[in-house]
Every structure is written in structure tokens, then in C-alpha cells.
Amino acid sequence: MIILKILIVSLFLLLSTAQARFETHDFATPQMEADYNVLVQELRCLVCQNQNLADSNAELAQDMRLLVYKKLSEGSSKEEVVKFMVTRYGDFVMYRPPVTSTTYLLWFGPLIFFAVAALVVFSYMRRQKKEIDVVVDKKLQKKAHSLLDE
């Protein structure tokens, strides 16, 4: 019974430390709000890496969302904000980075990996088939010799 009480108290202590942050921004125009929503969907959280800025709760993502809001408030266009973010954080900040010499591996790496893996599997299977064919041929030869010897 005491253990149950300790677990309940520790659960309440853990839950009390959870924090939720809500960001509210006052947009001058509906277009500015639409641009903000598009940008936070298209820019990647550098901490989470598989989430966009809108979905991430990381502190860096919060700072980046605030930066996007400030840039739009200053009158920057979406393209200028993206250019600023790429200059500051690199091409990886975009979910769809441009195909350049520095992003070839990002774009074509999975395809190259798949092709190499397919070649390895194909050559392994081919080698195994040859070994099986040799073993089968030897077994058939022994059986044939034993039948002829009788």
C-alpha cells in the first residue's frame, strides 16, 4: 500500500514538471500569416530532423519560428526568409533542398545504397546457386556410380 502511494505521488511530481508552450503571434495581414504557416511547414527542425518547425517543440525550433515571424514582420518575402535560413543553417534546413554539388549525396545516396545492396545480394545468391549445383551434381554422380557398380 505504501509503495502504491509513493508511485502515485511520484507520478504527480513528474506530471507537474511537464510544460506546454503556446506561441501567439499577431500578424499584420492574412497573407503574412499564410506565409508564416507555409514556411514553418517547409523548414526542418535541426534538432528533431524528421519534423518541421510547426510540429517540433524543441527550443531551437521555437527560436526558428520566432525568427521566421520577425523576418516576415520586417517585410521580408518567403524567398528572402528561406534564403536567410539556408545561409544561417545550411541546405539541410529545407525539406526539399535544391540539387547542387553539395546535396548530391542527400538526393542520390539512398538510390546508390539500394543499388549496391542489390548487387551484393544478387552476387551472393548467384554464388550460392553455383555451390548448390556442384553439390547436387556430385550427389547424382555418386548415386549413378553406385548403381553402375551393382
N, C-alpha and C positions, 0 to 999 in steps of 0.2 A: 504494500500500500504506500509506503514511504517512497519507494522507487517511482511509482506512478506519479506521485505529487511532484517529485523532483523533475521528472520528464515534462510534466505539464508546465511547470514554472520555467524550465529552460526553453521550452517551445515558445512561450510568451516573450521571453527575453530575446530570442532570435528574431521573432516576428516584429518586435518593436524597433529593431535596428534597420529594417527594410525601409528604403526611402524611394519615393517616386518624385521625379521632377517633371513638371509640366512647363513647357515653353509657350509663351504667348507673345505674338508679335503683332504690332499694328502696322498694317500695310496701307500705303498711300492710295494705291489703286488696285482694282481687281486683277489687272494684268501683272502687277508686281507680285501679288500672291500666287498667281498661276505660275509665273516664272520660278518663284521660290519652291513651289511644290514639285515642279519638274526637275529642278536642279538637285534637290535633296533625294530624289528618286534615282537620278542618274549618277551621282557621285558616291564612291565607295568609302566605307569606314575603314581607315587604315589599321585600326586595332582589331576589329572583327573580321575583316577581309571578305567575308561572304555575305555581308549585309550592307545595304545602302545607308546613307546618313539618316533617312527618315525612320528606319527600323532599329537603328542602333541606340543603345543607352550609354555607350562609353563616353567618358568625359571629353575625349578628343572629338568625337562625333558631335557632341553638344557645342564645343568650341567652333567646329567647322560650320555647323548650321548657323551659329551666330555670325560668323564671318560672311557667309553667303547672304544673310539678311542685311548686314551692314553694307556690303558691296552693292546690293540692289537698292538700298536706301540712298546711297550716294549717287545713284543714277547709272550704274554700270549695266550693260546688257548681259544676257545669259552667256553669250560667247565670251565676253570680257571676264566674267566671273570664272568660267571654265578655264580660260587661258591663265588667269591668276592662280587658280588652284593647281593646275598642271605645272606651272612654273615653280610653285612652292612645294608641292608634294610629289611631283613626277607623274608619268602617264598612268601609273597603277591606280591613281585616284579615280579614274574613269572606268565604268563597267565595260564600255566599248572603246578601248584606246585605238588610236589610228595605227594602221600597219606601216611601221617605219623600221629602219635597220635595228633599232633598239628594242622593238617589240616583236620581232620575228619569232623568237622562242616562245613568247606568250601565245601567239596566234597559232603557230605550227608545231609547237612542242608536243601536244597530245597526239597529233597525227603521226609524227615521227616515232614517238614512243610506241604507238599501236603497230606501226609497220615493222619496227624492229622486233617487237614481241611476236608478231605473226610469223616472221621469218624464223625466229628461234623455235617456235612451236612446230612449224612445218618441217624444218630440218631434223628436229628430234623425232617426230613421227615417222619421217622417211627412213631414218637410221634404224628405228625400232622395227619397221616393216622388213627391212633387208635382213636383220638379225633373225626375225621370226621365219622368214622364207628359208634361210640357210638351215635353221634347226629343223624345220619341217622336212626339207629335202633330205637331211641326214637320217631322220627317223624313217622316212619312206625307203631310203636306200637300205638301211639295216633290215627292215621288215622284208624287203624284196630279197636280200641276200639270204635271210633265214629261210624263206620259203623255197628258194632255189636249192639250198643245201639239203633240204629234206628230200 
